[in-house]
Amino acid sequence: MTKRLYLMRHGETLFNTQKRVQGWSDSPLTQTGIQQAKEARDWFKANGVSRQAIYSSTQERATDTARLVAEHDNIKQLKGLKEMNFGIFEAQPENLLPKFRPGSRSFEELLVPYGGEDIVQVGKRVHQAIVTIAEEDSAQEFIMVSHGAALWGLIQYLDIAFPEGLSFGNCNICLYDYENGSLMLRKVIDPLDKKEVVL
């Protein structure tokens, strides 16, 4: 039986506004981020999506977003949904990060020498976390709140063809179908601007 997964990025944070690397470090949601999470909640309500099976990464910004979306405290945290580790660049200005190689759309393994993670390995752990829950939880719909690089890592790990220029803004949602161990990306949804990209 096919299950539906709404894999979502957290709302805007203090570090987002300061253009600082978050990764495994954390910063709180801004008032804008709180409002974004509430708008995402309203999108889920308007589209009849169940908000009972809600998971988040163990990081504050994701958990707080999940609670605002759920309107209840029964949020289950998963370490596998954590953001990418950026090594020595954690909490530093984003402009200090290594530049992508020509033709690349991600850091690939560029952060590994600096104590960070390979983005494909990030995608692998996100995938493992999702598959485990999809197999163990009887719910047919899930909402999981994670992070931008973690969402992109999953795209990379699954080797999904992704439209040029499409990225994950705060509270953007990747809608996946899950069946027999396979994840299929169907849409990228911006609940704030009420836009969808069908893949």
C-alpha positions as CSV (number, residue, x, y, z in Angstrom):
1,M,0.0,0.0,0.0
2,T,1.3,3.5,-0.9
3,K,2.0,5.9,1.9
4,R,2.5,9.6,1.6
5,L,5.3,11.6,3.1
6,Y,5.4,15.3,3.4
7,L,9.1,16.1,4.0
8,M,9.4,19.7,5.1
9,R,12.0,22.3,5.8
10,H,11.8,24.3,9.1
11,G,10.7,27.9,9.3
12,E,13.1,30.9,9.2
13,T,15.6,31.2,12.0
14,L,17.9,33.8,13.5
15,F,20.9,32.3,11.7
16,N,19.0,32.4,8.4
17,T,18.6,36.1,8.8
18,Q,22.2,36.6,9.7
19,K,23.4,34.4,6.8
20,R,25.3,32.1,9.2
21,V,25.8,28.3,8.7
22,Q,23.5,26.3,11.0
23,G,24.1,22.6,10.4
24,W,24.4,20.8,13.7
25,S,24.4,24.1,15.6
26,D,21.0,25.7,16.2
27,S,19.2,29.0,16.4
28,P,15.6,29.8,17.3
29,L,12.8,30.5,14.9
30,T,12.2,34.2,14.2
31,Q,8.7,35.7,14.4
32,T,8.6,35.3,10.6
33,G,9.6,31.6,11.0
34,I,6.8,31.1,13.5
35,Q,4.3,32.7,11.1
36,Q,5.6,30.6,8.2
37,A,5.1,27.4,10.2
38,K,1.5,28.5,10.9
39,E,0.9,29.2,7.2
40,A,2.2,25.7,6.5
41,R,-0.1,24.3,9.1
42,D,-3.0,26.1,7.4
43,W,-1.9,24.6,4.1
44,F,-2.0,21.0,5.6
45,K,-5.5,21.7,7.0
46,A,-6.8,23.1,3.7
47,N,-5.6,20.1,1.8
48,G,-6.9,17.5,4.3
49,V,-3.5,16.2,5.3
50,S,-3.5,14.3,8.6
51,R,-1.3,15.9,11.3
52,Q,-1.3,13.0,13.7
53,A,2.0,11.2,12.6
54,I,4.5,14.1,12.8
55,Y,8.2,13.6,13.1
56,S,11.1,16.1,13.3
57,S,14.8,16.2,13.5
58,T,16.2,16.5,17.0
59,Q,17.1,20.1,16.4
60,E,15.1,22.9,18.0
61,R,14.2,24.8,14.9
62,A,12.7,21.7,13.3
63,T,10.9,20.5,16.5
64,D,9.4,23.9,17.1
65,T,8.2,24.1,13.5
66,A,6.7,20.6,13.8
67,R,4.8,21.6,17.0
68,L,3.3,24.6,15.3
69,V,2.2,22.6,12.3
70,A,0.8,19.8,14.5
71,E,-0.9,21.9,17.2
72,H,-0.1,19.2,19.6
73,D,3.1,18.1,21.5
74,N,3.1,14.4,20.3
75,I,6.1,15.0,18.1
76,K,8.6,12.2,17.6
77,Q,12.2,13.2,17.1
78,L,14.6,11.4,14.8
79,K,18.3,11.9,14.8
80,G,18.4,10.7,11.2
81,L,16.5,13.8,10.1
82,K,19.2,16.2,11.4
83,E,20.8,18.8,9.2
84,M,24.2,18.2,7.5
85,N,27.2,18.7,9.7
86,F,29.3,21.6,8.3
87,G,32.4,20.9,10.5
88,I,34.5,23.9,11.3
89,F,32.1,26.2,9.4
90,E,29.3,25.7,11.9
91,A,27.9,29.1,13.1
92,Q,30.3,30.9,10.7
93,P,29.2,33.3,8.0
94,E,28.0,31.4,4.9
95,N,30.5,33.2,2.6
96,L,33.3,31.3,4.2
97,L,32.0,28.0,2.9
98,P,34.0,26.2,0.1
99,K,32.6,27.0,-3.3
100,F,30.9,24.2,-5.4
101,R,33.0,22.6,-8.1
102,P,32.1,23.6,-11.7
103,G,28.9,21.8,-12.7
104,S,28.0,20.7,-9.1
105,R,24.8,21.7,-7.3
106,S,26.0,20.7,-3.8
107,F,29.0,20.5,-1.5
108,E,29.3,16.8,-2.4
109,E,32.2,15.7,-0.1
110,L,33.9,19.0,0.1
111,L,33.3,19.5,3.8
112,V,34.7,16.2,4.9
113,P,38.3,17.5,5.3
114,Y,36.9,20.2,7.6
115,G,35.1,17.7,9.9
116,G,31.8,17.9,8.0
117,E,29.6,15.3,6.3
118,D,29.4,14.1,2.7
119,I,26.0,15.2,1.4
120,V,25.2,11.8,-0.1
121,Q,25.8,10.2,3.3
122,V,23.4,12.8,4.8
123,G,20.8,11.7,2.2
124,K,21.5,8.0,3.1
125,R,20.8,8.6,6.8
126,V,17.7,10.6,6.0
127,H,16.5,7.8,3.8
128,Q,17.1,5.2,6.4
129,A,15.2,7.2,9.0
130,I,12.2,7.6,6.6
131,V,12.1,4.0,5.5
132,T,12.3,2.7,9.1
133,I,9.3,4.9,10.2
134,A,7.3,4.1,7.0
135,E,7.7,0.4,7.8
136,E,7.0,0.6,11.5
137,D,4.3,3.2,11.8
138,S,0.8,2.2,10.6
139,A,-0.1,5.7,9.5
140,Q,-0.8,6.3,5.8
141,E,0.4,9.9,5.9
142,F,3.4,11.4,7.6
143,I,4.8,14.9,8.1
144,M,8.5,15.1,8.8
145,V,10.3,18.4,9.5
146,S,13.9,18.5,8.5
147,H,16.5,20.9,7.0
148,G,17.5,22.3,3.6
149,A,20.7,20.4,3.0
150,A,19.2,17.2,4.5
151,L,16.3,17.5,1.9
152,W,18.8,18.1,-0.9
153,G,21.0,15.2,0.3
154,L,18.1,12.8,0.0
155,I,17.5,14.1,-3.6
156,Q,21.2,13.4,-4.3
157,Y,21.1,9.9,-2.6
158,L,18.1,8.9,-4.6
159,D,19.6,10.3,-7.8
160,I,16.4,12.2,-8.7
161,A,16.5,14.5,-11.7
162,F,15.7,17.9,-10.2
163,P,14.7,21.1,-12.2
164,E,17.5,23.7,-12.4
165,G,17.0,26.6,-10.1
166,L,14.5,24.9,-7.8
167,S,15.5,25.0,-4.2
168,F,14.0,24.6,-0.7
169,G,12.8,27.8,0.9
170,N,11.7,27.9,4.5
171,C,8.7,25.5,5.1
172,N,8.9,24.2,1.5
173,I,7.6,20.6,1.3
174,C,8.7,17.6,-0.8
175,L,5.8,15.3,-1.3
176,Y,6.9,11.6,-1.7
177,D,5.0,8.4,-2.3
178,Y,6.4,5.4,-0.4
179,E,5.8,1.8,-1.4
180,N,7.8,-1.4,-0.8
181,G,11.0,0.4,0.3
182,S,11.0,3.0,-2.5
183,L,10.5,6.7,-2.3
184,M,9.1,8.6,-5.3
185,L,9.2,12.4,-5.3
186,R,5.9,13.7,-6.8
187,K,5.9,17.5,-6.0
188,V,7.8,20.3,-4.4
189,I,5.3,22.6,-2.6
190,D,5.7,26.1,-1.4
191,P,2.8,26.5,1.1
192,L,3.6,30.1,1.7
193,D,3.2,31.2,-1.9
194,K,0.7,28.4,-2.7
195,K,2.8,27.1,-5.5
196,E,3.6,23.5,-6.6
197,V,6.1,22.0,-9.0
198,V,5.1,18.6,-10.2
199,L,8.0,16.3,-11.0
